[in-house]
Amino acid sequence: MKQTENEKKTADEEVSTSSIVEKIKELGQANVPEAPDSNIHVLTIIGQVEGHMQLPPQNKTTKYEHVLPQLIAIEQNPKIEGVIILLNTVGGDVEAGLALAEMIASMSKPTVSIVLGGGHSIGVPIACAATHSFIAPTATMTIHPIRLTGLVIGVPQTFEYLDKMQDRVIQFVVNHSNIDEQSFKELMFARGNLTRDIGTNLVGEEAVTYKIIDQVGGLKDAMNTLTALIENSNLNGNRNGNTNENEDGNTTDNGKEG
């Protein structure tokens, strides 16, 4: 009987270890000790945003088909009240990056992003998508026109498509930050800022000066801001709940029976 229990315990441990290894392989993370009943989820977007094409195995990637279900699960989980998004990305697939940005922007729960190291290219709209955005003092953000690799058909329709895709990125950033369209285009098409290339590299405070990012700060600042956003969201939710009850004539503003 004891041998059977030991064998069962060993089998359970092997399954648990296998599950952790699988999470590390697929999502780049494993479950770590958290504060009891933690109401904050941490989402990491690192390396290159992998989209419709699978990148080589030596590339550090964030697979958007893994992140999208996580965002839906976060939205549906009542225990999670806020999300911190850690960004250190060189960019990647434009449509995949925009999909992630749109999902983050459409969440009902407060979100805070922190650009650490870099939030380049398509990482810019992802950072702007959060309710409030931070950038580390030494972090950088590269803003440049959309680029394609591989065979490109040299016809007017190709350039029109690229122009429309680029306009989608521009409009998203303008709508989810405080920079105006003209200023963002000037940064995107600036000459001489990047060696033998077009675009602009912003470091820390510069991203805030151009009103792309809300604030310079780190983890402590992001946590404090997210906590305040959660408290404000809960307060507004309680107020709305009390208001609805009052409209039915069942309760007063303080929730007592009328």
Buried (B, 14 or more C-beta within 10 A) or exposed (E): EEEEEEEEEEEEEEEEEEEEEEEEEEBBEEEEEEEEEEBBBEBBBBBBBBBEEEBEEEEEBBBBEEBBEBBEEBBEEEEBBBBBBBBBBBBBBBBBBBBBBBBBBEBEBBBBBBBBBBBBBBBBBBBBBBBBBBBBEEBBBBBBBBEEEEEEEEEEEEEEEBEEBBEBBBEBBBEBBEBEEEEBBEBBEBEEBBEEBBBBBBEBEBBBEBEBBBBBBBEEBBBEBBBBBBEEBEEEEEEEEBEEBBEEEEBEEEEEEE
